[in-house]
Amino acid sequence: MMETTAYCGCKKCCEWHRGSWALLKLNFWDRYITKGKNKGKEYTGKTASGKDPQESYDGLLSVDTVTHPWKVPHRVAPPWLWLPEDGTIAADTRYYPFGTRMKIPGYGWGVVNDRGGAIKGPERLDLYFDSHKDALRWGRRRVKVRIER
């Protein structure tokens, strides 16, 4: 059993703000980190492993399509939605190195591509969601995780 929490790329979850005071906030389109050792540096949205985060997606060619047939029209239209995609997981890389694949009930398959400041120990994971609303909906859950190295 592991304790899982959720995050997204918003400024509440990732602690960034728009614009630099050095430029009198005229560059409001740029994002800067607000806390920690990288405070003041530009926020790119990339994970610690240098990849773009993504939410787990079952795809058309999955069991989820059979159990939820009303999702077929949405998944058939663009061909890039046919195949499943692993989500991004933040974990303590001392226990789970980058590339470790895990199955989380209710989330799907994910790969450790990130590490979080508050994610310490072998029993904590942080799951990436595309929206803050979905991250709040997940909240904090204890689930049985299957680890595939």
DADAUR-V644495 format. One record per backbone hydrogen bond with DSSP energy under -1.0 kcal/mol. NH is the residue of the N-H (numbers start at 1). CO is the residue of the C=O. If there is no record, write none. Layout:
nh: [NH/NH]
co: [CO/CO]
This chain:
nh: [2/3/4/5/7/14/17/19/24/25/26/30/32/33/34/39/40/41/43/47/49/50/57/61/62/67/68/71/72/75/76/77/81/82/85/87/88/89/90/91/95/96/99/100/101/102/103/104/107/108/110/111/112/113/114/120/125/126/127/128/129/135/136/137/138/139/141/143/146/148]
co: [143/123/141/125/127/10/32/30/21/20/23/27/17/41/15/36/33/38/31/51/113/47/85/82/60/63/64/68/69/71/72/73/78/79/57/109/54/111/126/114/92/92/112/97/148/110/146/108/104/104/102/87/100/89/89/118/3/90/5/88/7/131/132/133/134/135/4/2/103/101]
